[in-house]
Amino acid sequence: MFFPKSLLFTIPIVILRMEDEDDRQFVTELYQKYKLNMYYTAFKIVKDPHIAEDMVQESCVKIIQKLDKIKTVEICKRRSYIVSLVRNTSINYVVKNRRRDKYCFNADDEVLAQQPGPDSDVEEQLLRDCEVSTLKKALMKLSEKDQTILRMRYSDGLRDGDIANYLDIKANSVRYYLTLARRRLCACILELNGEKP
């Protein structure tokens, strides 16, 4: 697994800026001792090396904020405490991101919207204008796979990699399957509205 040089050879600036020299030395030693554990814990959850670095930095801020408590924790339990802190920070990041993505137009969707064929604008407009009851009926006409991939993307807000893992397909195939599922959904909506697909 890739380990960033920035974590190997530098100390986070938030630690260097601590005013109390004894506290700074204490946190520096903690960081040096547990930085690998912190990074690997974050990386396992966020699955991105740069975000994992950010989670380590954010965890350092929390360590400083909870310094009095950490000093009271037995030395043999400090690793578990710090790893738990990093894990919670990373999980909170992932949950917050999924919640945001669920209600926002994300970059993956922008790329997808720009790439499909000439009917893409019509499909988007049709899906936006469609009544909820018609949409539900149209969804029920789709295959289970189409329903699942559309739900995972637009309702659950999952990213390509997560969808690929769940459906056991290649990550670069997710957009293709999403495009097909959306086209079939649009065809069903048109059919329910008495129009030709």
C-alpha positions as CSV (number, residue, x, y, z in Angstrom):
1,M,0.0,0.0,0.0
2,F,1.2,3.5,-0.9
3,F,2.3,5.6,2.1
4,P,2.6,9.3,1.5
5,K,6.0,10.9,2.0
6,S,4.4,13.9,3.6
7,L,3.4,11.8,6.5
8,L,6.7,10.0,6.7
9,F,9.0,13.0,6.8
10,T,7.0,15.8,8.2
11,I,5.1,16.7,11.3
12,P,1.6,18.2,10.8
13,I,1.7,22.0,11.2
14,V,-1.1,21.9,13.7
15,I,1.3,20.1,16.1
16,L,4.2,22.4,15.3
17,R,2.1,25.4,16.2
18,M,1.3,24.2,19.7
19,E,2.4,26.7,22.2
20,D,3.2,24.5,25.2
21,E,6.5,22.8,24.4
22,D,5.9,19.8,26.6
23,D,2.5,19.2,25.0
24,R,4.0,19.6,21.5
25,Q,6.7,17.1,22.3
26,F,4.1,14.6,23.7
27,V,1.8,14.9,20.6
28,T,4.9,14.7,18.3
29,E,5.9,11.5,19.9
30,L,2.4,10.1,19.7
31,Y,2.2,11.1,16.0
32,Q,5.6,9.5,15.2
33,K,4.7,6.3,17.0
34,Y,1.2,5.8,15.5
35,K,1.2,7.7,12.2
36,L,1.3,4.4,10.2
37,N,-1.7,3.0,12.2
38,M,-3.5,6.2,11.7
39,Y,-3.0,6.3,8.0
40,Y,-3.9,2.7,7.4
41,T,-7.1,3.0,9.5
42,A,-8.2,6.1,7.5
43,F,-7.3,4.6,4.2
44,K,-9.3,1.4,4.8
45,I,-12.4,3.5,5.3
46,V,-12.0,6.3,2.8
47,K,-10.2,4.3,0.1
48,D,-8.3,7.4,-1.2
49,P,-4.7,8.2,-0.2
50,H,-5.2,12.0,-0.2
51,I,-8.3,11.9,1.8
52,A,-6.7,9.5,4.2
53,E,-3.9,12.1,4.7
54,D,-6.6,14.7,5.5
55,M,-8.2,12.3,8.0
56,V,-4.8,11.9,9.7
57,Q,-4.4,15.7,9.9
58,E,-7.9,16.2,11.2
59,S,-7.3,13.4,13.8
60,C,-4.2,15.3,15.0
61,V,-6.4,18.3,15.6
62,K,-8.8,16.1,17.7
63,I,-5.9,14.6,19.5
64,I,-4.7,18.1,20.6
65,Q,-8.3,18.9,21.6
66,K,-8.5,15.8,23.7
67,L,-4.9,15.9,25.0
68,D,-5.8,15.9,28.7
69,K,-7.9,12.8,28.3
70,I,-5.2,11.0,26.2
71,K,-2.6,11.7,28.8
72,T,-4.8,9.8,31.4
73,V,-5.2,6.8,29.1
74,E,-2.9,3.9,30.0
75,I,0.1,3.7,27.6
76,C,-0.9,0.2,26.4
77,K,-4.3,1.5,25.4
78,R,-3.3,4.7,23.7
79,R,-2.9,3.1,20.3
80,S,-6.5,1.7,20.5
81,Y,-7.8,5.1,21.5
82,I,-6.0,7.0,18.7
83,V,-7.0,4.4,16.1
84,S,-10.6,4.6,17.3
85,L,-10.5,8.4,17.0
86,V,-9.2,8.1,13.4
87,R,-11.8,5.5,12.5
88,N,-14.6,7.7,13.8
89,T,-13.2,10.8,12.0
90,S,-13.0,8.8,8.7
91,I,-16.5,7.3,9.1
92,N,-18.0,10.7,9.8
93,Y,-16.3,12.0,6.7
94,V,-17.7,9.2,4.5
95,V,-21.3,9.5,6.0
96,K,-21.2,13.3,5.5
97,N,-20.0,12.9,1.9
98,R,-22.7,10.3,1.0
99,R,-25.4,12.5,2.5
100,R,-24.1,15.5,0.5
101,D,-23.8,13.5,-2.7
102,K,-27.3,12.2,-2.2
103,Y,-28.7,15.8,-2.6
104,C,-26.1,17.3,-4.9
105,F,-25.2,16.9,-8.5
106,N,-21.7,15.3,-8.3
107,A,-18.8,15.3,-10.8
108,D,-19.4,11.7,-11.9
109,D,-23.0,12.7,-13.0
110,E,-21.7,15.8,-14.8
111,V,-19.3,13.7,-16.9
112,L,-22.0,11.1,-17.5
113,A,-24.4,13.8,-18.6
114,Q,-21.9,15.2,-21.1
115,Q,-20.8,11.9,-22.6
116,P,-23.9,9.9,-23.6
117,G,-25.5,10.1,-27.1
118,P,-27.7,12.9,-28.5
119,D,-30.8,11.7,-26.6
120,S,-29.2,12.5,-23.2
121,D,-30.7,15.9,-22.8
122,V,-34.2,14.6,-23.7
123,E,-33.8,11.7,-21.2
124,E,-32.7,14.1,-18.4
125,Q,-35.6,16.4,-19.1
126,L,-38.1,13.6,-19.3
127,L,-36.9,12.2,-16.0
128,R,-37.1,15.6,-14.3
129,D,-40.6,16.3,-15.6
130,C,-42.0,12.8,-14.9
131,E,-44.6,12.5,-12.1
132,V,-43.6,10.4,-9.2
133,S,-46.4,7.9,-9.7
134,T,-45.4,7.4,-13.3
135,L,-41.8,7.1,-12.3
136,K,-42.6,4.4,-9.8
137,K,-44.6,2.4,-12.3
138,A,-41.8,2.7,-14.9
139,L,-39.2,1.5,-12.4
140,M,-41.3,-1.6,-11.6
141,K,-41.2,-2.5,-15.3
142,L,-37.4,-2.5,-15.3
143,S,-35.2,-5.6,-14.5
144,E,-34.0,-6.0,-11.0
145,K,-30.5,-5.1,-12.1
146,D,-31.6,-1.8,-13.7
147,Q,-33.7,-1.0,-10.6
148,T,-30.7,-1.7,-8.3
149,I,-28.2,0.3,-10.2
150,L,-30.5,3.3,-10.5
151,R,-31.4,3.1,-6.8
152,M,-27.8,2.8,-5.7
153,R,-26.7,5.9,-7.7
154,Y,-29.6,8.3,-7.3
155,S,-31.3,7.2,-4.0
156,D,-28.3,5.9,-2.0
157,G,-25.8,8.2,-3.6
158,L,-23.1,5.5,-4.1
159,R,-20.1,6.1,-6.2
160,D,-19.0,4.0,-9.2
161,G,-16.5,1.9,-7.1
162,D,-19.1,1.0,-4.5
163,I,-21.7,0.1,-7.1
164,A,-19.2,-2.0,-9.0
165,N,-18.2,-3.9,-5.8
166,Y,-21.9,-4.6,-5.0
167,L,-22.9,-5.7,-8.5
168,D,-19.6,-7.5,-9.1
169,I,-18.8,-5.6,-12.3
170,K,-15.9,-3.5,-13.4
171,A,-15.9,0.0,-12.1
172,N,-15.5,1.5,-15.6
173,S,-18.6,-0.4,-16.7
174,V,-20.9,1.3,-14.1
175,R,-21.5,4.4,-16.2
176,Y,-22.4,2.3,-19.2
177,Y,-24.9,0.2,-17.2
178,L,-26.3,3.4,-15.7
179,T,-26.8,4.9,-19.1
180,L,-28.6,1.8,-20.4
181,A,-30.8,1.7,-17.3
182,R,-31.8,5.3,-17.7
183,R,-32.6,4.8,-21.3
184,R,-34.8,1.8,-20.5
185,L,-36.5,3.8,-17.7
186,C,-37.2,6.7,-20.2
187,A,-38.7,4.3,-22.7
188,C,-41.0,2.9,-20.0
189,I,-42.1,6.4,-19.0
190,L,-42.9,7.3,-22.6
191,E,-44.8,4.0,-23.0
192,L,-46.8,4.7,-19.8
193,N,-47.6,8.2,-21.1
194,G,-48.8,6.7,-24.4
195,E,-45.9,8.0,-26.5
196,K,-43.5,6.1,-28.7
197,P,-40.1,5.5,-27.2
